[in-house]
Amino acid sequence: MSAEAARPAGTVATRQGPSAIGDDLRRFVELALVLAITEFKLRYFGSFLGYFWSLMRPLLLFGVLYFVFTKVVRFGAGVPYYPLYLLMAVVLWTYFSEVITQSVRCLVNRERLIRKIRFPRMVVPLSVALTGVFNLGMNLIALFAFVLASGIAPRVAWLELPVLLVVFVAFATGVAMLLSALFVRFRDIEPISQVGLQLLFYGSPVIYVIAQLPDSVERFMAASPIAAVITEMRYALIDPAAPTAADVLGGPAFVLVPLGIAAATCALG
């Protein structure tokens, strides 16, 4: 009897990695969506403000950072459309940090489900990333509303945005898969990831634009997929006079560096 025939009805193959999707792509996607939608609903179940909290978190963080870095430290002095840039960067960072924080324990938290039902384990961290995408989508709607209200008209460069978001989500998903798998064996991964997120927040152009860094530092920083996406989104969405990721990295060919890091992270995850 073949392995396919021996597999119980209603289950998904247990192959690991990208090959786990195999012929069961439809079931794989359906299961990931079901888990993501369920998690999204449960997260706000019983909450008075419900889904509104997914919008409030980045807006509150934006408000605090905007006050500190425009009224106290004045990082944003001389940066065109700094409030919009800060809001955009906070929205992206909120998605990334949420996915990483929620994904570290996701396999351990769903241990009962994993033991009872045979399916690719990568579905679980993928569902966490998809749950974050729901929140990201609502936050992006608010961001676009602020952009349009600021008098910025749509332009051709906006066509870059879906590609940039796909790269960003893919990178976050790859990191989520990698950390969730490592946490099963190494419980130190959780505190390490928390410290790493704090360092990465200040090491990414969230509260500052990458052009404010010394030339010797900005190219190194822009090699990060997070920094590259934020920098390119600033140019594409907000300020056509801002440097692109290719400008910061030293040429279009060097854009392959953050893209390669994002692709390698997905493959390892």
C-alpha positions as CSV (number, residue, x, y, z in Angstrom):
1,M,0.0,0.0,0.0
2,S,1.4,3.5,-0.9
3,A,2.0,6.2,1.6
4,E,-0.8,8.3,0.1
5,A,-3.3,5.4,0.4
6,A,-2.2,4.6,4.0
7,R,-2.7,8.2,5.1
8,P,-5.9,8.7,7.1
9,A,-8.7,10.6,5.3
10,G,-8.8,14.3,6.2
11,T,-5.2,14.6,7.1
12,V,-2.3,16.5,5.5
13,A,1.1,14.9,4.8
14,T,3.7,15.3,7.5
15,R,6.6,16.1,5.2
16,Q,8.7,19.0,6.5
17,G,9.8,22.3,4.9
18,P,8.5,23.6,1.6
19,S,8.0,20.1,0.3
20,A,5.4,19.6,3.0
21,I,3.0,21.7,0.9
22,G,3.3,19.3,-2.1
23,D,0.0,18.1,-3.6
24,D,-1.9,19.4,-0.6
25,L,-1.6,23.0,-1.3
26,R,-5.3,23.7,-1.1
27,R,-5.7,21.9,2.2
28,F,-2.5,23.6,3.5
29,V,-3.8,27.1,2.7
30,E,-7.3,26.3,4.0
31,L,-5.9,25.0,7.3
32,A,-3.6,28.0,7.7
33,L,-6.5,30.4,7.0
34,V,-8.9,28.6,9.4
35,L,-6.3,28.7,12.2
36,A,-5.5,32.4,11.5
37,I,-9.2,33.5,11.4
38,T,-9.9,31.5,14.6
39,E,-6.9,33.1,16.4
40,F,-7.9,36.6,15.1
41,K,-11.5,36.2,16.5
42,L,-10.4,34.7,19.8
43,R,-7.8,37.4,20.3
44,Y,-10.5,40.1,20.6
45,F,-13.3,37.9,22.0
46,G,-15.0,39.6,25.0
47,S,-13.1,42.8,24.4
48,F,-15.2,46.0,24.5
49,L,-13.3,47.7,21.7
50,G,-12.7,44.4,19.8
51,Y,-10.8,44.8,16.6
52,F,-10.3,48.5,17.3
53,W,-7.4,47.5,19.5
54,S,-5.4,46.3,16.5
55,L,-5.5,49.9,15.3
56,M,-5.0,51.5,18.7
57,R,-1.7,49.9,19.5
58,P,0.4,51.3,16.6
59,L,-1.4,54.7,16.9
60,L,-0.6,54.9,20.6
61,L,3.0,54.0,20.0
62,F,3.1,56.5,17.1
63,G,1.8,59.2,19.4
64,V,4.4,58.6,22.1
65,L,7.3,58.4,19.6
66,Y,6.1,61.4,17.7
67,F,6.0,63.5,20.9
68,V,9.4,62.3,22.1
69,F,11.2,62.6,18.8
70,T,9.7,65.9,17.5
71,K,9.3,67.8,20.8
72,V,12.1,66.5,23.0
73,V,14.9,64.8,20.9
74,R,13.9,66.3,17.6
75,F,15.0,63.4,15.4
76,G,12.4,64.4,12.9
77,A,13.6,68.0,12.4
78,G,14.2,68.7,8.8
79,V,12.7,65.4,7.6
80,P,9.8,66.0,5.1
81,Y,6.6,64.3,6.1
82,Y,8.2,62.9,9.3
83,P,4.9,62.2,11.0
84,L,3.7,60.1,8.0
85,Y,7.1,58.3,7.8
86,L,7.0,57.6,11.6
87,L,3.5,56.2,11.3
88,M,4.4,54.0,8.3
89,A,7.4,52.6,10.1
90,V,5.5,52.0,13.3
91,V,2.8,50.1,11.4
92,L,5.4,47.9,9.7
93,W,7.3,47.4,12.9
94,T,4.2,46.5,14.9
95,Y,3.4,43.8,12.4
96,F,6.9,42.3,12.6
97,S,7.2,42.4,16.4
98,E,3.7,41.0,16.8
99,V,4.4,38.1,14.5
100,I,7.7,37.3,16.2
101,T,6.3,37.6,19.7
102,Q,3.3,35.4,19.0
103,S,5.1,32.8,16.9
104,V,7.9,31.8,19.3
105,R,5.6,29.6,21.5
106,C,3.0,28.8,18.8
107,L,4.1,25.2,18.2
108,V,4.3,24.5,22.0
109,N,1.0,26.1,22.7
110,R,-0.7,24.0,20.0
111,E,1.0,20.8,21.1
112,R,-2.3,19.0,21.6
113,L,-3.5,19.8,18.1
114,I,-0.2,18.8,16.6
115,R,-0.3,15.4,18.4
116,K,-3.9,14.6,17.5
117,I,-3.9,15.7,13.8
118,R,-1.3,15.0,11.2
119,F,-0.4,18.1,9.2
120,P,2.7,20.1,8.2
121,R,3.9,21.9,11.3
122,M,4.8,25.0,9.3
123,V,1.0,25.7,9.1
124,V,1.0,26.9,12.7
125,P,3.6,29.7,12.5
126,L,2.2,30.6,9.1
127,S,-1.2,31.1,10.6
128,V,0.3,33.4,13.2
129,A,1.8,35.5,10.3
130,L,-1.6,35.5,8.6
131,T,-3.3,36.7,11.7
132,G,-0.8,39.6,11.8
133,V,-1.6,40.3,8.1
134,F,-5.3,40.9,9.1
135,N,-4.1,43.5,11.6
136,L,-1.6,44.9,9.2
137,G,-4.3,45.4,6.6
138,M,-6.5,47.4,8.9
139,N,-3.5,49.5,10.0
140,L,-2.5,50.2,6.3
141,I,-6.0,51.4,5.6
142,A,-5.6,54.0,8.4
143,L,-2.1,54.9,7.1
144,F,-3.4,55.5,3.5
145,A,-6.1,57.7,4.9
146,F,-3.5,59.8,6.7
147,V,-1.4,59.9,3.6
148,L,-4.3,61.1,1.4
149,A,-5.4,63.6,4.0
150,S,-1.9,65.1,4.0
151,G,-2.3,66.0,0.4
152,I,-0.1,63.3,-1.1
153,A,-1.6,62.2,-4.4
154,P,-1.4,58.6,-5.7
155,R,1.4,58.0,-8.1
156,V,3.0,55.3,-10.2
157,A,5.5,54.4,-7.5
158,W,2.6,53.1,-5.4
159,L,2.6,50.0,-7.6
160,E,5.8,49.0,-5.7
161,L,3.9,48.7,-2.4
162,P,2.3,45.3,-2.9
163,V,5.7,43.8,-3.8
164,L,7.4,45.5,-0.8
165,L,4.7,44.2,1.6
166,V,5.0,40.7,0.2
167,V,8.8,40.7,0.8
168,F,8.2,42.1,4.3
169,V,5.5,39.6,5.2
170,A,7.6,36.7,3.8
171,F,10.6,37.7,5.8
172,A,8.6,38.0,9.0
173,T,7.0,34.6,8.3
174,G,10.4,33.0,7.7
175,V,11.7,34.3,11.0
176,A,8.6,33.2,12.8
177,M,8.9,29.6,11.4
178,L,12.6,29.5,12.3
179,L,12.1,30.7,15.9
180,S,9.1,28.5,16.6
181,A,11.0,25.4,15.5
182,L,14.1,26.4,17.6
183,F,12.0,27.1,20.7
184,V,10.8,23.5,20.7
185,R,14.3,22.4,21.6
186,F,15.9,25.6,23.0
187,R,13.6,27.5,25.5
188,D,16.2,30.3,25.7
189,I,14.9,31.4,22.3
190,E,12.1,33.3,23.8
191,P,14.2,35.8,26.0
192,I,16.7,36.0,23.2
193,S,14.0,37.0,20.7
194,Q,12.7,39.6,23.1
195,V,16.1,41.2,23.5
196,G,16.7,40.9,19.8
197,L,13.5,42.7,19.0
198,Q,14.5,45.6,21.3
199,L,17.9,45.9,19.6
200,L,16.4,45.5,16.1
201,F,13.9,48.3,16.9
202,Y,16.7,50.8,17.5
203,G,18.8,49.3,14.8
204,S,16.1,49.8,12.1
205,P,15.0,53.1,10.6
206,V,11.7,53.4,12.6
207,I,12.2,56.5,14.6
208,Y,14.8,58.0,12.2
209,V,15.4,57.9,8.5
210,I,18.4,56.0,7.3
211,A,19.9,59.0,5.6
212,Q,20.6,60.5,9.0
213,L,23.2,57.8,9.7
214,P,26.9,58.1,8.7
215,D,27.6,56.8,5.2
216,S,29.7,54.0,6.6
217,V,26.8,52.8,8.6
218,E,23.7,53.4,6.4
219,R,24.7,50.8,3.7
220,F,25.3,48.1,6.3
221,M,22.0,49.0,8.0
222,A,20.1,49.0,4.7
223,A,21.1,45.4,4.0
224,S,18.5,44.4,6.6
225,P,15.2,43.5,4.8
226,I,13.3,45.6,7.4
227,A,15.4,48.7,6.8
228,A,15.3,48.2,3.0
229,V,11.5,47.8,2.9
230,I,10.9,50.8,5.2
231,T,13.4,53.0,3.1
232,E,11.8,52.0,-0.2
233,M,8.3,52.5,1.1
234,R,9.2,56.0,2.3
235,Y,10.2,56.8,-1.3
236,A,7.3,55.0,-3.0
237,L,4.4,56.0,-0.7
238,I,5.4,59.3,0.9
239,D,8.3,61.3,-0.5
240,P,9.5,60.9,-4.1
241,A,12.5,63.0,-3.3
242,A,13.7,60.5,-0.6
243,P,16.5,58.1,-1.5
244,T,15.5,54.6,-2.6
245,A,16.8,51.4,-1.1
246,A,19.0,51.1,-4.2
247,D,20.4,54.6,-3.6
248,V,21.4,53.8,0.0
249,L,22.8,50.4,-0.8
250,G,25.0,51.7,-3.6
251,G,23.1,50.6,-6.7
252,P,20.2,48.4,-8.0
253,A,22.4,45.2,-7.9
254,F,22.9,45.5,-4.2
255,V,19.1,45.3,-3.6
256,L,19.7,41.6,-4.0
257,V,21.4,41.5,-0.6
258,P,18.2,42.2,1.5
259,L,16.1,40.2,-0.9
260,G,18.6,37.3,-0.6
261,I,18.5,37.5,3.2
262,A,14.7,37.5,3.1
263,A,14.6,34.5,0.7
264,A,17.2,32.6,2.8
265,T,15.2,33.2,6.0
266,C,12.1,31.8,4.4
267,A,14.0,28.7,3.1
268,L,15.5,28.0,6.5
269,G,12.1,28.5,8.2
